[in-house]
Amino acid sequence: MIINAPIPFEFEEWRYGISIEKMKADIAELERLGATHIDIDSSVSYDCAILEISAYCKREETPEEVSKRKEILRLRDESLRQDEIRRLQELKAKYPNL
């Protein structure tokens, strides 16, 4: 599975205007850190503009990440199964003649 692994980087200067030279230097640093993409998202909340900037590396999951994701899914599925069993028992108690 392809994932977007976040790359920690401070983009504060980018929010208020930045020289092209500084931006090139920052991009070079991001590439050195392994970034392959920069995501820039803007929105408005309560009449205030909000700019979210993040960098990430689009890559295949490592075997450890695959194992961790599968374990999380297994635990979630088990929790859902237990909830369904509990609900079924409650319904059987409430409607014993069905």
For each residue, the residues with C-beta under 8 A, 3 or more apart:
1: 60 61 66 69
2: 58 59 60 61
3: 58 59 60 61 65
4: 37 56 57 58
5: 34 56 57 58 59
6: 54 55 56
7: 30 33 34 35 55 56 57
8:
9: 26 29 30 33 35 55
10: 13
11: 14 15 53 54 55
12: 15 16
13: 10 16 18 22 26
14: 11 18 23 26 53
15: 11 12 51 53
16: 12 13
17:
18: 13 14 22 23 26
19: 22 23
20: 23 24
21: 24 25
22: 13 18 19 25 26
23: 14 18 19 20 26 27
24: 20 21 27 28
25: 21 22 28 29
26: 9 13 14 18 22 23 29 30
27: 23 24 30 31 38
28: 24 25 31 32
29: 9 25 26 32 33
30: 7 9 26 27 33 35 38 55
31: 27 28 34 35
32: 28 29
33: 7 9 29 30 55
34: 5 7 31 57
35: 7 9 30 31 38 55 56 57
36: 56 57 58 59
37: 4 55 56 57 58
38: 27 30 35 53 54 55
39: 52 53 54 55 56
40: 51 52 53
41: 51 52 53
42: 49 50 51 52
43: 49 50 52
44: 47 48 49 50
45: 48 50
46:
47: 44
48: 44 45
49: 42 43 44
50: 42 43 44 45
51: 15 40 41 42
52: 39 40 41 42 43
53: 11 14 15 38 39 40 41
54: 6 11 38 39
55: 6 7 9 11 30 33 35 37 38 39
56: 4 5 6 7 35 36 37 39
57: 4 5 7 34 35 36 37
58: 2 3 4 5 36 37
59: 2 3 5 36
60: 1 2 3
61: 1 2 3 65 66 69
62: 65 66
63: 66 67
64: 67 68
65: 3 61 62 68 69
66: 1 61 62 63 69 70
67: 63 64 70 71
68: 64 65 71 72
69: 1 61 65 66 72 73
70: 66 67 73 74
71: 67 68 74 75
72: 68 69 75 76
73: 69 70 76 77
74: 70 71 77 78
75: 71 72 78 79
76: 72 73 79 80
77: 73 74 80 81
78: 74 75 81 82
79: 75 76 82 83
80: 76 77 83 84
81: 77 78 84 85
82: 78 79 85 86
83: 79 80 86 87
84: 80 81 87 88
85: 81 82 88 89
86: 82 83 89 90
87: 83 84 90 91
88: 84 85 91 92
89: 85 86 92 93
90: 86 87 93 94
91: 87 88 94 95
92: 88 89 95 96 98
93: 89 90 96
94: 90 91
95: 91 92 98
96: 92 93
97:
98: 92 95
